[in-house]
Amino acid sequence: MKEASTPLAAETIPDTSIGPWPATDASSLARKTDAQRSRVIYGTTLFVVFVCAALLVMNAWLVVRARTAENEQIARANTNLARAVSQQIDSTAALAEHIISGLVFELERADITTDSLQRLQHDPVVKTFCDWLLEQGTGVDGAATA
């Protein structure tokens, strides 16, 4: 026959409580005094506030980092744009210098005529200058061109 099971003595029950208080019932917070409850609530609140502050700091750091990267990208784009504009201006100045030296050559020869002015009118800069000369009605040497 089976013996009736007897309850285990308090010494043989394992202690599963956390902290210095023995676990005698299911709810450990219900056993605690008001001072102990307020400490637990204070500690939990402090932990939640710390986690929120850490998240805010990390978010602010990410925003600053993204803004810095964006500013660096804008600076690179502006530098590239300035370089491209500078190269375009240099090439335009070189072209204008070439056109002007061609005009100087024609003017130094002093045999510029209406036909030679019309021949030079393929460039916009030269065309404007030649149109002005033709409107004046005079050649380089001051003689009337007709």
C-alpha positions as CSV (number, residue, x, y, z in Angstrom):
1,M,0.0,0.0,0.0
2,K,1.1,3.5,-0.7
3,E,2.0,5.7,2.0
4,A,0.3,9.0,2.2
5,S,2.4,11.8,0.8
6,T,3.5,14.1,3.4
7,P,4.3,17.8,2.7
8,L,8.0,18.6,2.4
9,A,9.5,20.5,5.2
10,A,10.4,24.2,4.7
11,E,14.1,23.3,4.7
12,T,13.7,21.1,1.6
13,I,11.8,23.6,-0.6
14,P,14.1,25.5,-2.9
15,D,14.3,29.3,-2.5
16,T,13.2,30.9,-5.8
17,S,12.9,34.4,-4.5
18,I,15.0,37.3,-5.7
19,G,16.5,39.3,-2.9
20,P,16.7,38.8,0.8
21,W,13.0,38.0,1.2
22,P,11.9,34.3,1.2
23,A,9.2,33.4,-1.3
24,T,6.2,32.1,0.6
25,D,3.5,33.1,-1.8
26,A,3.1,33.7,-5.5
27,S,3.2,37.5,-5.5
28,S,6.5,38.9,-4.2
29,L,5.4,42.6,-4.7
30,A,2.3,42.0,-2.6
31,R,4.5,40.9,0.3
32,K,6.6,44.0,0.3
33,T,6.0,47.0,2.4
34,D,5.1,50.4,1.0
35,A,8.7,51.6,1.3
36,Q,9.9,48.6,-0.6
37,R,7.3,49.0,-3.3
38,S,8.2,52.7,-3.8
39,R,11.9,51.7,-4.2
40,V,11.0,49.2,-6.9
41,I,8.8,51.7,-8.6
42,Y,11.5,54.4,-8.3
43,G,14.1,52.0,-9.7
44,T,11.9,51.0,-12.6
45,T,11.0,54.6,-13.4
46,L,14.7,55.5,-13.3
47,F,15.6,52.7,-15.7
48,V,12.8,53.7,-18.1
49,V,14.0,57.4,-18.0
50,F,17.6,56.2,-18.6
51,V,16.6,54.1,-21.6
52,C,14.6,57.0,-23.1
53,A,17.5,59.5,-22.5
54,A,19.9,57.0,-24.2
55,L,17.5,56.7,-27.2
56,L,17.3,60.5,-27.5
57,V,21.0,60.9,-27.3
58,M,21.6,58.2,-30.0
59,N,18.9,59.8,-32.2
60,A,20.5,63.3,-31.9
61,W,23.9,61.8,-32.7
62,L,22.5,60.2,-35.8
63,V,20.9,63.4,-36.9
64,V,24.2,65.4,-36.4
65,R,26.1,62.7,-38.3
66,A,23.7,62.8,-41.2
67,R,23.7,66.6,-41.4
68,T,27.5,66.6,-41.4
69,A,27.6,64.0,-44.2
70,E,25.0,66.1,-46.2
71,N,27.1,69.3,-45.7
72,E,30.2,67.5,-46.9
73,Q,28.3,66.3,-50.0
74,I,27.1,69.9,-50.7
75,A,30.6,71.2,-50.4
76,R,31.9,68.6,-52.8
77,A,29.1,69.5,-55.3
78,N,29.8,73.2,-55.0
79,T,33.5,72.6,-55.6
80,N,32.8,70.5,-58.7
81,L,30.4,73.2,-60.0
82,A,33.0,75.9,-59.4
83,R,35.7,73.9,-61.2
84,A,33.4,73.2,-64.2
85,V,32.4,76.9,-64.4
86,S,36.1,77.9,-64.2
87,Q,37.0,75.5,-67.0
88,Q,34.2,76.8,-69.2
89,I,35.3,80.4,-68.6
90,D,38.9,79.4,-69.4
91,S,37.9,77.7,-72.7
92,T,35.6,80.7,-73.6
93,A,38.4,83.1,-72.9
94,A,40.8,81.0,-75.1
95,L,38.3,81.0,-77.9
96,A,37.8,84.7,-77.6
97,E,41.6,85.2,-77.6
98,H,41.9,83.1,-80.8
99,I,39.1,85.1,-82.5
100,I,40.6,88.5,-81.5
101,S,44.1,87.5,-82.6
102,G,42.5,86.6,-86.0
103,L,40.9,90.0,-86.1
104,V,44.1,91.7,-85.1
105,F,45.9,89.9,-87.9
106,E,43.3,91.0,-90.5
107,L,43.4,94.6,-89.1
108,E,47.2,94.7,-89.2
109,R,47.2,93.7,-92.8
110,A,45.1,96.8,-93.4
111,D,43.4,95.2,-96.4
112,I,40.1,94.6,-94.7
113,T,37.2,94.9,-97.0
114,T,33.5,94.1,-97.0
115,D,34.2,90.7,-98.5
116,S,36.8,89.9,-95.8
117,L,34.4,91.1,-93.1
118,Q,31.6,88.8,-94.4
119,R,34.1,85.9,-94.5
120,L,34.9,86.4,-90.8
121,Q,31.2,86.4,-89.7
122,H,31.0,82.7,-89.0
123,D,31.8,83.3,-85.2
124,P,29.2,85.2,-83.1
125,V,31.8,87.5,-81.5
126,V,33.3,88.3,-84.9
127,K,29.9,88.7,-86.4
128,T,28.9,91.3,-83.9
129,F,32.2,93.2,-84.5
130,C,31.9,92.9,-88.3
131,D,28.3,94.1,-88.2
132,W,29.4,97.1,-86.2
133,L,32.1,97.9,-88.8
134,L,29.7,97.5,-91.7
135,E,27.2,99.8,-90.0
136,Q,29.9,102.4,-89.6
137,G,30.4,102.3,-93.4
138,T,34.2,102.6,-93.0
139,G,37.1,100.2,-93.3
140,V,40.0,100.0,-90.9
141,D,41.9,102.7,-92.6
142,G,38.9,105.1,-92.4
143,A,38.1,104.8,-96.1
144,A,34.5,104.5,-97.0
145,T,33.3,101.0,-98.0
146,A,30.5,100.8,-100.4
